[in-house]
Amino acid sequence: MEKRRKERGNVMMWGEEINSAEQKQLLTLLYKELTELRNGEANEHDKLAFTDRLLLFVDSFEHAMKQQSEINQQQREKRIERMTVENMHHITFSLGHQQLLVHMLKKSSSTVHVLDDVLSIGPLNEHRTDWLFERGLSQMNRAMATFTAEIRSIAVGHSVVIWVANNAHEKLALSYTLTHLPSDLSIRIIDIPASDMEVGNLVYRSSSDLCAKDVVSHFNRSIEMDALPDSERKSLQKRWQVARNSIGCLRIWQNCTIIEVEEAFYDEKITQLATNEYSRSIRIIGEIICQSDDYLSKEWLYYRVNYLIAQGILQCAVDSTNLFNQRIKLASGVS
């Protein structure tokens, strides 16, 4: 086959110029000749001619695909170019979304800041660190200090874009961010809707649910938006102060509002999904996350599973050591 490719000489060059209509015509001819070959109706010359035409089609198709790939890349770069304004700071509250933005903006001078501490869980005052540590959830309090220092240092004249989805964590993180950003910055908020008909009626529970195409679409729609008014900023800052002074330790997003609930809020769902036979904790936790309209932390649900084990409501298999291999069932006498 490779020998035949080399012997064709300038036939390959001609093949690179084939347009889509000619490709279709050639493909029809190839199909007809292939049928003849299968039926044993072709001689040796016909077989060689078929091979030439087949290679010709493959070459032209590869060339067309390469051209289309280059066009697609140019279009992507053109769309992203609008996001690469000099001295622009993007703020997000999802690590996955931050990584996507960093990748998309790697050729620009834009900066991406992230606060992925789960603010919907735990007290928001000076007791937060100890409270999370006692429950083995210290990872939910690792980024706030660094993030706060970063956003406080944003210079006057720089523009800020804040990405926020509809969940308790990101709404609280938005209020926290506005409390600590310098007051004389131009700020735009990209409020990611719970669902979006314009991009296929997708459902977004978190900023991390966005793909690159969604990011560009939402950003372009936000360009004509006005900067955040002072009155709205003060209102959002007040929401943070209220939450910080509250004694509640678990918050959910319900009916477009942050609501405080008991720590045991998800315990009933866990026990409803557990059975009298051992099943993996990760499956139960995954089902709860999928059924929820809010963004949920698997670490928090895992903590509640272990709490229920300690209370004798659930029973854990002896060989279970972590979230991904832990197997649980309802304890004897629990139904």
PyMOL commands that set and color helices and strands:
alter all, ss='L'
color gray80, all
select helices_A, chain A and resi 2-7+11-15+20-38+44-81+95-104+128-134+138-141+144-152+168-180+197-199+207-209+212-222+230-245+263-273+281-291+298-310
alter helices_A, ss='H'
color red, helices_A
select strands_A, chain A and resi 88-92+111-114+159-165+186-192+195-196+202-203+251-254+257-260+279-280+314-316+327-330
alter strands_A, ss='S'
color yellow, strands_A
deselect
rebuild
show_as cartoon
